[in-house]
Amino acid sequence: MASLCHEMDQLRCRGAQVVADLGRCREERLLLRLKRELQQLQGRRKELRACAYQLRSSVGLRDSLAVAFLEELTRRPLPC
């Protein structure tokens, strides 16, 4: 659970970096690569959100607070 939360934090940090780079970039090919990377980060956030909801419905999961925290993190949009 902690590794999923950590990964979500890393996605948010990288998303903020990519958005900042998009604002500074002037080269067309690099802009396309950065936009594609941002889309991949958003896709991974959706995957993690699906994992969180799947964990919520798992029988026998004891740490519901950790699942709720992961759900909260994955609900927050990436910086755009």
C-alpha positions in Angstrom: 0.0 0.0 0.0 2.8 2.4 0.9 4.5 1.8 -2.4 1.3 2.7 -4.3 1.0 5.9 -2.3 4.7 6.7 -3.0 4.2 6.0 -6.7 1.3 8.4 -6.8 3.4 11.1 -5.1 6.1 10.6 -7.6 3.5 10.9 -10.5 2.4 14.2 -9.1 5.9 15.5 -8.7 6.9 14.4 -12.2 3.6 15.9 -13.6 4.5 19.3 -12.0 8.0 19.1 -13.6 6.5 18.3 -17.0 4.0 21.1 -16.8 6.8 23.5 -15.9 8.9 22.2 -18.8 6.0 22.6 -21.2 5.8 26.3 -20.2 9.4 26.9 -21.0 9.9 24.7 -24.1 10.0 26.1 -27.6 11.1 23.0 -29.6 8.2 21.3 -31.3 9.5 17.7 -30.9 10.2 18.2 -27.3 6.8 19.7 -26.7 5.2 16.6 -28.3 7.3 14.3 -26.1 6.4 16.2 -23.0 2.7 16.2 -23.8 2.8 12.4 -24.5 4.6 11.9 -21.1 1.9 13.9 -19.3 -0.8 11.7 -20.9 1.1 8.6 -19.8 1.3 10.0 -16.2 -2.5 10.7 -16.3 -3.1 7.1 -17.5 -1.0 5.7 -14.7 -3.0 7.8 -12.2 -6.2 6.2 -13.5 -4.7 2.8 -13.2 -3.7 3.5 -9.6 -7.2 4.8 -8.9 -8.7 1.5 -10.2 -6.3 -0.4 -8.0 -7.4 1.6 -5.0 -11.1 0.9 -5.7 -10.2 -2.8 -6.2 -8.4 -2.9 -2.9 -11.4 -1.2 -1.2 -13.6 -4.1 -2.3 -11.1 -6.8 -1.3 -12.3 -9.0 1.4 -10.0 -9.3 4.4 -8.1 -6.0 3.9 -7.4 -4.7 7.3 -5.9 -1.2 6.6 -8.9 0.7 5.3 -7.3 4.0 6.3 -4.4 3.3 3.9 -6.8 2.5 1.1 -8.8 5.7 1.8 -5.5 7.7 1.7 -4.6 6.1 -1.7 -8.1 6.8 -3.0 -7.7 10.4 -1.9 -4.3 10.7 -3.6 -5.6 9.2 -6.9 -8.6 11.5 -6.9 -6.5 14.6 -7.0 -5.7 15.6 -10.6 -2.1 15.9 -11.8 -0.9 19.5 -12.1 -1.9 20.8 -15.5 
